[in-house]
Amino acid sequence: MEIPQIRPGRVSPAEPSLRVVAFFYNSAQGNFAIQLLTTLGIPSDQLGVTPPERIETGQGMVLSIACTNEKMAGQVEALCRQQGADVHRQRRVGEMN
């Protein structure tokens, strides 16, 4: 799998330290999850997307979603799981749970 592409732009120093990484086996479910995440209040610039053509198998989608707190991360995880994703939490390097 390739490294996700980074979009240019300003990064604020208060970047959320908690990310939820979700792998969708079906990219249509991933696209629908993106729509639902924006209704939860996740800004679209806080969503990292790896599309199917950049995945080794050519199928699925990976979303990396920045969350501001544990409550938001729980909501994001639940939403992604409802859409069939495998979900993992990722903290910034050097941070403890």
C-alpha atoms as one frame of an Amber mdcrd trajectory, in Angstrom:
protein
   0.000   0.000   0.000   1.260   3.491  -0.801   1.691   6.338   1.660  -1.401
   8.627   1.609  -0.954  11.872  -0.274  -0.791  15.050   1.805  -2.737  18.068
   0.652  -0.993  21.430   0.937  -2.319  23.887   3.481  -1.800  25.488   6.821
  -1.618  23.176   9.835  -2.602  24.667  13.144  -0.458  23.826  16.185  -3.507
  22.527  18.049  -3.943  19.585  15.687  -6.075  16.851  17.285  -3.934  14.129
  18.775  -6.519  11.383  18.327  -7.354   9.861  14.963  -9.687   7.070  14.009
  -8.504   4.978  11.067 -11.226   3.009   9.275 -10.808   0.493   6.462 -13.913
  -0.033   4.343 -13.991  -3.127   2.135 -16.440  -1.318  -0.156 -15.625   2.215
  -1.272 -19.331   3.099  -1.596 -19.676   2.554   2.153 -16.627   4.750   2.698
 -18.109   7.527   0.581 -21.373   7.335   2.503 -19.448   7.420   5.794 -17.714
  10.631   4.650 -21.128  12.242   4.119 -22.309  11.113   7.563 -19.081  12.257
   9.261 -19.517  15.787   7.961 -23.009  15.854   9.489 -21.412  14.929  12.832
 -19.310  18.081  12.579 -16.040  16.602  11.315 -14.501  19.232   9.001 -13.697
  17.817   5.578 -10.110  19.060   5.869  -9.694  16.711   8.869 -10.498  13.633
   6.748  -7.661  11.742   5.137  -8.805   9.493   2.286  -6.945   6.703   0.534
  -9.075   5.790  -2.521  -9.369   2.284  -4.017  -6.913   2.961  -6.836  -4.171
   3.602  -4.266  -4.831   0.350  -2.359  -2.931  -2.758  -3.386  -6.070  -4.839
  -4.041  -7.806  -2.007  -5.931 -10.840  -2.265  -3.658 -12.034  -0.519  -0.526
 -11.154   2.801   1.079  -9.162   3.960   4.088 -10.308   6.978   6.089  -8.183
   8.732   8.684 -10.446  10.951  10.799  -9.153  13.550  13.270 -11.210  13.695
  16.477 -11.115  16.480  19.044 -11.992  14.307  22.056 -12.837  10.784  23.221
 -16.585  11.339  22.904 -16.263  12.356  19.263 -13.930   9.408  18.611 -16.558
   7.041  20.044 -19.241   8.481  17.770 -16.952   8.257  14.743 -16.022   4.642
  15.537 -19.681   3.647  15.938 -20.655   5.312  12.663 -17.814   3.657  10.736
 -18.563   0.229  12.214 -22.232   0.603  11.223 -21.020   1.072   7.652 -18.908
  -2.109   7.818 -15.439  -0.723   8.518 -12.580  -2.210  10.515 -11.736   0.565
  12.980  -8.554   1.443  14.883  -7.554   4.400  17.057  -4.266   6.169  16.522
  -2.649   8.646  18.899   0.072  11.107  18.020   3.550   9.668  18.509   4.874
  10.278  22.013   1.442  10.517  23.662   0.238   8.112  26.287  -3.319   6.690
  26.569
